[in-house]
Amino acid sequence: MHLADRFVPAWLHDFHPRGSNDGDRARLQRLAKGLADVINLNSGDPDLTAAPVAVEAAVEALRAGKTHYAHGGLAELRAAIARKLAADNRIIVDPERQIIITNGSAEAAAALFHTILEPGDEVLTTDPYYSGHVWAVTAAHGVPVLIPTRGEDLWEPDPDEVAKRITPRTKAFVFANPANPTGAVYRRETLQALVDLAQRANILMVPDELFERYVYDGRAHVSIGSLPGAADHVVTINGFSKSYCMTGWRLGWIAAPKWLAEPLADVRYALSMVAGTPTQWGAIAALSDAARPYYDEVYRAYGERRAFFYDTLTRLGLPQHPAPGAFVGMVDIRPTGRTGAAVSEVFLRDARVFLWPATVFGACGEGYLRVGLIKPLDTLKDMMRRIEPLIPALLAGAPSRR
Ligand SMILES: Cc1ncc(COP(=O)(O)O)c(C=O)c1O
């Protein structure tokens, strides 16, 4: 018997969070590898970095020897997060009991699903989905169940569609708000309907609010955890990677209902005990008033790129109606009559511009590419110069879907 047959369980054969060798994703990646000077807008890792005050605070912690375990997470950070949740999100929690600090929000999702799932339990999420949610559910032996969403609805799910897919095995609905990959921003009435549904069906709502600061077009971020009826049925996941441009710092948190906080903290402790201490000191500074002007400027810069990007595509003949959120979003390529995979390949081969077909995040992404506006404005301008000559042929050439 091969060692792998003995030690690698069967469910892992289809589990490839780091990429597999087949499918559009792999094919396009191979093509990109063979090309020079590719502008790659696939990632969701902001190019801008953490506020200088956060960097200083982390370096100062290292220098001062604040490098020991911070069991349970630094009390100062939990208090700062509780203050932020009250002020920005209108969520009231006890920082001693209900805030759990994790190594990135990826660990928050892993800890949560390992806590609440029995093998075979179902977790709802959107199609298109954020891949990390699907991985976290699958790795905890749960079964992801997809809720279709549409560009016409700015990718916001219909609560009735969520309700329809609830079975006796359903434990939760996990969704990013604002959403990666789509940029969806959930309206208050949708969120209230989801809270009501959670109470009626006795399931949990699990918002991932990592992109909360990036909401445009006059819309505002509403936290589902702030709504009436949410206290026992909402587990909020958040972190520093996106809104604070701290991806590599690996810091996230969970705001948990009181009844869940203790078992969840136990599982979280079993996974990796604690998060890094110097980074937590940096995160406290990132949440401080001193960092605000810096992050306001980050918000403005990503808004400027977003406006340039979608306005230019519209001007070039590909009309866009993007959802209001995030520095990630969708590019409507339906007027070309081609599949996302086909247009992605044309952009890559003929313009050396790499955007995923949104189908890599679920079948409902057909007709769209997914973009992360994680390059400076000048690079985006260069990108538009490269794809502009291709667009007339794309629009004229191929009415049939491949
Ligand atoms: C919606 C969403 N949630 C969570 C994550 C992972 O965040 P973290 O770096 O906190 O693990 C990402 C990263 O792309 C994301 O897009």
PDBQT file of the ligand as one rigid body, heavy atoms in Angstrom, charges set to zero:
ROOT
HETATM    1  C1  LIG A 501     -13.454  38.280   1.665  1.00  0.00    +0.000 C 
HETATM    2  C2  LIG A 501     -12.151  37.825   2.245  1.00  0.00    +0.000 A 
HETATM    3  N1  LIG A 501     -12.117  37.315   3.470  1.00  0.00    +0.000 NA
HETATM    4  C3  LIG A 501     -10.973  36.891   4.030  1.00  0.00    +0.000 A 
HETATM    5  C4  LIG A 501      -9.776  36.936   3.341  1.00  0.00    +0.000 A 
HETATM    6  C5  LIG A 501      -8.528  36.411   4.009  1.00  0.00    +0.000 C 
HETATM    7  O1  LIG A 501      -8.125  37.348   4.901  1.00  0.00    +0.000 OA
HETATM    8  P1  LIG A 501      -6.948  37.184   5.953  1.00  0.00    +0.000 P 
HETATM    9  O2  LIG A 501      -5.735  37.747   5.313  1.00  0.00    +0.000 OA
HETATM   10  O3  LIG A 501      -7.429  37.995   7.108  1.00  0.00    +0.000 OA
HETATM   11  O4  LIG A 501      -6.832  35.738   6.300  1.00  0.00    +0.000 OA
HETATM   12  C6  LIG A 501      -9.753  37.452   2.052  1.00  0.00    +0.000 A 
HETATM   13  C7  LIG A 501      -8.496  37.503   1.278  1.00  0.00    +0.000 C 
HETATM   14  O5  LIG A 501      -8.484  37.692   0.103  1.00  0.00    +0.000 OA
HETATM   15  C8  LIG A 501     -10.964  37.915   1.495  1.00  0.00    +0.000 A 
HETATM   16  O6  LIG A 501     -10.999  38.410   0.258  1.00  0.00    +0.000 OA
ENDROOT
TORSDOF 0
